[in-house]
Amino acid sequence: MAMCDHLAMPFLSRGAVYGAHLRSTSIVGLQVVVVAAALWLIGQIVGSLWVAVLPVILAVVVSTVLWPLVRWLLDKGVSPSVAALTAVLGGVAIFAGVIAAITPSVLEQSDDLAKKASDGITKVEDWLAGPPLNISDNQLNSVVDSITERLQSNGEKIAAGVFTGVSAAGSAVVTTFTVVVLVFFFLKDGRRFTPWLQRTAGFPAADHLAEVLNRVWTTLGGFIRTQAIVSLVDAVLIGIGLVILDVPLAYALAVVTFIGGFVPIVGAFVAGALAVLVALVANGPVTALIVLAIIVAVQQLEGNVLQPWLQAKSMNLHPVLVLLAVMIGGSLFGIVGAFLAVPAAASLAVIARYYGEFVDGKTGGKPQAPDGADPPGEGDPAQDSGPSDAEPVAG
């Protein structure tokens, strides 16, 4: 009987099966092309408006840092304007205080460091002239003359680069001022954004947008606070080692280490290499090796203890994704891109997880909420309530 049923089943031709698969593949391929074109168009628009988009992004990141203070002041009954102004002025005062603290050290030790660098170059020349290389003075002079001629022949390009740098510095000042103003208004009026979004977008988009933005805000805040703690530990421990070893510019190098910590993996490597280089020029190879050992030990403490423990609660990103994000961001937007790459990757991961929860709800699967967040309601994440008005959402 089973044999008869099998023989009675209609069969499709191989051409029909191939054609159905080709049609499905064509449809999926066309959809991928359309989505890629849309993303490319969005990227072009963002790139053309980058001068306005960058201050907004930086202001959102800074706001996540200052918001806990503003929320504490609001809970004490302080008006939103006063709370936001207090937080902004406090942040500016801390930044200015750090700059004022390290500037005298840099100015005092820069001449001595330059002299030692010159002595180091002389030692390198002596080493090149001796065995086993035995490079003659005439050969070294010819190389120096060649470099000098190349610089002179490209004088116009160098001058243009200098003017470009001056223009970039002026743009940085304008951007910094804009960021400060935006931070004030984000902290002052940020809590009004969620109700406005819910009124404007309407059901069901409003609840989805509000929930996603609230999770992104929480993730950004957790990332910045985590990186600040990790970077501070690195800067303090490495700075103490540099001070004990009497390495010039120890305080400035500690600040560079702290700032570099906000660019995971790459920032720590660059800051550590700079510290080792200064120690090599100023104090010799033995001190440089000791500095390298200190940096490696601190990085091991950070990578194996601090970051896994802290970032597990804030980002939940694999180190490979972090490294790739930093490389892509740096290649597209330079230093700023490298700094913003990990927060952007973490935000995209939050959106992807929320979409996964949405699909789980529609298909009857078990929603997998990120750490620290409640899973969405059964069947549709839109049933979740939006973010609380107690915290502003980015924007």
Rosetta blueprint (number, residue, H / E / L):
1 M L
2 A H
3 M H
4 C H
5 D H
6 H H
7 L H
8 A H
9 M L
10 P L
11 F L
12 L L
13 S L
14 R H
15 G H
16 A H
17 V H
18 Y H
19 G H
20 A H
21 H H
22 L H
23 R H
24 S H
25 T H
26 S H
27 I H
28 V H
29 G H
30 L H
31 Q H
32 V H
33 V H
34 V H
35 V H
36 A H
37 A H
38 A H
39 L H
40 W H
41 L H
42 I H
43 G H
44 Q H
45 I H
46 V H
47 G H
48 S H
49 L L
50 W H
51 V H
52 A H
53 V H
54 L H
55 P H
56 V H
57 I H
58 L H
59 A H
60 V H
61 V H
62 V H
63 S H
64 T H
65 V H
66 L H
67 W H
68 P H
69 L H
70 V H
71 R H
72 W H
73 L H
74 L H
75 D H
76 K L
77 G L
78 V L
79 S L
80 P H
81 S H
82 V H
83 A H
84 A H
85 L H
86 T H
87 A H
88 V H
89 L H
90 G H
91 G H
92 V H
93 A H
94 I H
95 F H
96 A H
97 G H
98 V H
99 I H
100 A H
101 A H
102 I H
103 T H
104 P H
105 S H
106 V H
107 L H
108 E H
109 Q H
110 S H
111 D H
112 D H
113 L H
114 A H
115 K H
116 K H
117 A H
118 S H
119 D H
120 G H
121 I H
122 T H
123 K H
124 V H
125 E H
126 D H
127 W H
128 L H
129 A H
130 G L
131 P L
132 P L
133 L L
134 N L
135 I L
136 S L
137 D H
138 N H
139 Q H
140 L H
141 N H
142 S H
143 V H
144 V H
145 D H
146 S H
147 I H
148 T H
149 E H
150 R H
151 L H
152 Q H
153 S H
154 N L
155 G H
156 E H
157 K H
158 I H
159 A H
160 A H
161 G H
162 V H
163 F H
164 T H
165 G H
166 V H
167 S H
168 A H
169 A H
170 G H
171 S H
172 A H
173 V H
174 V H
175 T H
176 T H
177 F H
178 T H
179 V H
180 V H
181 V H
182 L H
183 V H
184 F H
185 F H
186 F H
187 L H
188 K H
189 D H
190 G H
191 R H
192 R H
193 F H
194 T H
195 P H
196 W H
197 L H
198 Q H
199 R H
200 T H
201 A H
202 G L
203 F L
204 P L
205 A H
206 A H
207 D H
208 H H
209 L H
210 A H
211 E H
212 V H
213 L H
214 N H
215 R H
216 V H
217 W H
218 T H
219 T H
220 L H
221 G H
222 G H
223 F H
224 I H
225 R H
226 T H
227 Q H
228 A H
229 I H
230 V H
231 S H
232 L H
233 V H
234 D H
235 A H
236 V H
237 L H
238 I H
239 G H
240 I H
241 G H
242 L H
243 V H
244 I H
245 L L
246 D L
247 V L
248 P L
249 L L
250 A H
251 Y H
252 A H
253 L H
254 A H
255 V H
256 V H
257 T H
258 F H
259 I H
260 G H
261 G L
262 F L
263 V L
264 P L
265 I L
266 V H
267 G H
268 A H
269 F H
270 V H
271 A H
272 G H
273 A H
274 L H
275 A H
276 V H
277 L H
278 V H
279 A H
280 L H
281 V H
282 A H
283 N H
284 G L
285 P H
286 V H
287 T H
288 A H
289 L H
290 I H
291 V H
292 L H
293 A H
294 I H
295 I H
296 V H
297 A H
298 V H
299 Q H
300 Q H
301 L H
302 E H
303 G H
304 N H
305 V H
306 L H
307 Q H
308 P H
309 W H
310 L H
311 Q H
312 A L
313 K L
314 S L
315 M L
316 N L
317 L L
318 H L
319 P H
320 V H
321 L H
322 V H
323 L H
324 L H
325 A H
326 V H
327 M H
328 I H
329 G H
330 G H
331 S H
332 L H
333 F H
334 G H
335 I H
336 V H
337 G H
338 A H
339 F H
340 L H
341 A H
342 V H
343 P H
344 A H
345 A H
346 A H
347 S H
348 L H
349 A H
350 V H
351 I H
352 A H
353 R H
354 Y H
355 Y H
356 G H
357 E H
358 F H
359 V H
360 D H
361 G H
362 K H
363 T H
364 G L
365 G L
366 K L
367 P L
368 Q L
369 A L
370 P L
371 D L
372 G L
373 A L
374 D L
375 P L
376 P L
377 G L
378 E L
379 G L
380 D L
381 P H
382 A H
383 Q H
384 D L
385 S L
386 G L
387 P L
388 S L
389 D L
390 A L
391 E L
392 P L
393 V L
394 A L
395 G L
